[in-house]
Amino acid sequence: MALFWSDAEFASEHPELLQDPTYVASEELPPITSDDPTVTSISVEDLIPTAASEDPSPTLLDPEEFPAPESTLSGSPSIFATQELPSPTATDLLIPTSSPGSSLQSVVVTASATTKTYFFGELDEPTRTATSAVPSATVDWNSLFKSYNCGPVRRPGTTGGNQCSNFSGPRPKVVDWRDRWGVNWLATVQDQGSCGSCWAFAATGVTETIARIQHGVWNKRSEGELKEASGTHCSGWKAKFALEWIQQDTHGHCDYTCDPYEPFFAPYATCADRPGRALEIYQVYELKDIEEQKRWLWQVGPLAGGIDAYGNFGSWKPSMGVYNYDPAPGEGWGGHAMLIVGYDDNRSCWIVRNSWGDDFGDAGYIYIGYGKVAIDDDRRPKYGVTNISPDPRARRRHANGNIIQTGDGSTHRDIEVLRRTRNGSIAHLVRQAEEPYSWTKQETIYVKDHKHWWWWPFGRWRTSVKGQPGFVETSFARRKEMVYWDDSHDVYAHWAYNEVNGSWIPMHDVTGNRRNGQIRGYPGFIETDDSGFMVAGRVKNGLAEFKQPATADRLELTQMITTDNIKQSGPSLVQSNIGNDVYDSTTSGNLYVVAVTKDGSLQMFWRRWGEKGWRVGEKFAAGYNIGKTPPVMIQDFWAKDENAFGGFQLLVAHNGHVDHFQRLNDDIVQNPPVAGVKGKWKLVHSFAYGKKIKHVWGLAQGSFNHALEAIVEDDRGDLWHWEYTGSWKQVAKLP
């Protein structure tokens, strides 16, 4: 039999339960017996407000969906609990409390021979249960965009060759994305708390992990956005629906900081620049065949899947071996979504990441036997995505100077460069991400003389771009912007691309003070954690910081980094994730910048976000006598997870070649950079190969299996694309 409230009674007499999913039913419910098949209303007094996580009697589970296929209930519960009964009772009889489409909550209590089961949830809306926003696709393996079949490019200074998997050969016996080619590809294990949101964690695990696998970036996405935007909150939904919601136009999937997760009801509210902070997917794939699921795990990456969760699921430990539970007939269960991160044919099991924290199972993971607890049932397909487009915010600390990697192109990884042309214009160049990987000129940007703007179009020949622009793709609807040194007037000129009319437009000049141009060096130009902009560059009396808050319309001089001893600046300003907790939106990363000093050495400066003054950090390349040339620096993503700091990669021209320095940041919090010492900076490579290199203008780590991409200028003024894949090689001359 089933016990239920009427919707009116629930809404009027116990409204607090609509917003708090952490309640369980009292043990003092009317008795259930096999000879009493009637339906009985429950009064408010029959339910006591006890936090489920604090009640030792029920076993708390978290279903993805409810009920079992034979039931007529179309709701999705937020809490599932079981309680052992002293004696056998009636078998399950599930009765809905209202028709599909109701927005009111319900409670259903069912019984098996020895177990009483409590479900609390909200009924699905018809549009969510009857149709999908975008139909799932059938896999065409010939055209499917696959992940790399070789291990990633190794960090400079390390040894060993890359392992590869022949996609045309036999499928491997074991695939585990926790340790694929010796690399972890998964963000840290999450904890959904007392909220029926497992489906959001499964879907999020898919999108952020595929972004890491196919584009390199640690790209923590927001489970909270999916929970809130679905309208179901803690009342359950399906990972499939969440992925299809992401796929829809104007949706996408924002980063965690844009909409932090809360394990309770919360309205859908995201950051102001969300459209430019949303990862995009273009197709959801539904896989029912087990061999295709394994092939996907091997050739693409993790999948969202689900099981029938029983009362002993939460107590599984690795010492118990593979979870091969066979439930008793009629035993109560609840659906539970998780992330399938691999398989092991030697042990006949799926490798699965749960969302109950790292104290569950094997550090948050469980090994579920093939065919067990409905993990391979046709009614529980697995879902995957591929060929996604990461948002530019996820890439921003991994590129600097006149090069960026965008989400454009058929595989969403085109490389773009802005360069000064010989006739004084700026050319916008694009390298397609597919063979033959050719560079083409997309457009010419005619940069007019700002002080004589009324001369247009005659002023277009009067451009005075010095060096190369600093180039970024921003979180403002992925708008592209640039800053360059205009040495006719000693200002930094700030331009932005106008999507409406398809042209670049000037913003405001940055002078160095409020009256006269004081700029004397090449800019480092970045978007900051608070969605503002910052420039660091050499001025007449030192090295200066310019900032534009998100609410302002121009860059302004905010403070001096140092007041003397600077020979040249460049695109070496980085806001790292050091000091930033991705799960705490009140924190922001430290700022680091490197400049060439008058004695030809390299000097780091840094400050914590929120601090007023800059600190003098490490000094390296002493005695190199580096000339008046820009250093270029990025933070790499050779890091163990989304909380790790990787390292800094820096290139600078020196005596006709390029010197490549690296700093590992594993202990940078405990041992921050200090003045007067070389610190952890090491020269790891030098390259030229017959070309006399004058400057380095851009550096990026992108989607090509962790390779580094650099833009250098030779002594003839030609720009060249170089790539690091274990050693540096010249790739192409830019048009």
Secondary structure, DSSP 8 states (H G I E B T S, - for coil): --EE--HHHHHHH-GGGGT---EEE-S------TT----EE--GGGEEEEEGGG-SSSEEE--SS-S-TT----EEEEEEEEEE-SS---------SS-TT--SEEEEEEE-SSEEEEEEEEE--HHHHH--SS--B---TTT-----SB-----TT------B--TTS---SEEETTSBTTB--S----B--SSB-HHHHHHHHHHHHHHHHHH-----B-HHHHHHHHS-TTB---HHHHHHHHHSTTT-EEBGGGS---SS-------TTGGGGEEB----EEE--HHHHHHHHHHT--EEEEEEE-TTGGG--GGG-SB-----TT---EEEEEEEEEEETTTTEEEEE-SB-TTSTBTTEEEEETTGGGTT-TTS-EEE--S-B--HHHHGGGEEESEEE-S-TTTT--EEEEEE-TTS-EEEEEE-SSTT--EEEEEEE----GGGGGGTTGGGGG--EEEEEEEEE-SSTT-EEEEEEETTTTEEEEEEEETTTTEEEEEEEE-SSSSS--B-S--EEEE-TTS-EEEEEEETTEEEEEEE-TT-SS-EEEEEEESS-EEE--S--EE-STT--TT-TT----EEEEEEETTS-EEEEEE-TT-SS-EEEEEESTT----S---EEEE----SSTT---EEEEEEEETTEEEEEEEE-TTTTTS---TTS-TTEEEEEEE-TT--EEEEEEEEE-TTTT-EEEEEEETTS-EEEEEESSSEEEEEE--
